[in-house]
Amino acid sequence: MGWKLLISFVVVLVLVAGGLAWYGSVAGPGRHTVEQVIPDNKLPK
């Protein structure tokens, strides 16, 4: 009984890792705008 549980856990772990790897290769990075904030020297410190 214990070895069946261990084998099923390893199979599920491999499937999840494969699914995440496939999703990471298909889904590209999200596109978002990057804003640069320039500090204002007129503000009191």
C-alpha positions as CSV (number, residue, x, y, z in Angstrom):
1,M,0.0,0.0,0.0
2,G,2.8,2.4,0.9
3,W,4.7,1.9,-2.4
4,K,1.6,2.6,-4.4
5,L,1.1,5.9,-2.6
6,L,4.7,6.8,-3.2
7,I,4.6,6.0,-6.9
8,S,1.3,7.9,-7.4
9,F,2.8,10.9,-5.6
10,V,5.9,10.8,-7.9
11,V,3.6,10.6,-11.0
12,V,1.5,13.5,-9.9
13,L,4.7,15.5,-9.1
14,V,6.1,14.8,-12.6
15,L,2.8,15.8,-14.2
16,V,2.6,19.0,-12.3
17,A,6.2,19.9,-13.1
18,G,5.6,19.1,-16.8
19,G,2.5,21.2,-16.8
20,L,4.2,24.1,-15.3
21,A,7.2,23.8,-17.7
22,W,4.8,23.7,-20.6
23,Y,2.8,26.7,-19.3
24,G,6.0,28.6,-18.8
25,S,7.2,28.0,-22.3
26,V,3.8,28.9,-23.9
27,A,2.9,31.9,-21.8
28,G,5.2,34.8,-22.5
29,P,6.0,37.6,-20.1
30,G,3.1,40.0,-19.6
31,R,3.5,43.3,-21.3
32,H,3.3,46.3,-19.0
33,T,4.4,49.9,-19.2
34,V,7.4,51.0,-17.2
35,E,7.4,54.5,-15.7
36,Q,10.6,56.2,-14.6
37,V,10.1,58.5,-11.7
38,I,12.4,61.5,-11.6
39,P,12.9,63.0,-8.1
40,D,11.9,66.6,-7.7
41,N,14.7,68.7,-6.1
42,K,12.2,71.4,-5.1
43,L,10.6,69.2,-2.5
44,P,11.7,69.8,1.1
45,K,13.8,67.0,2.6
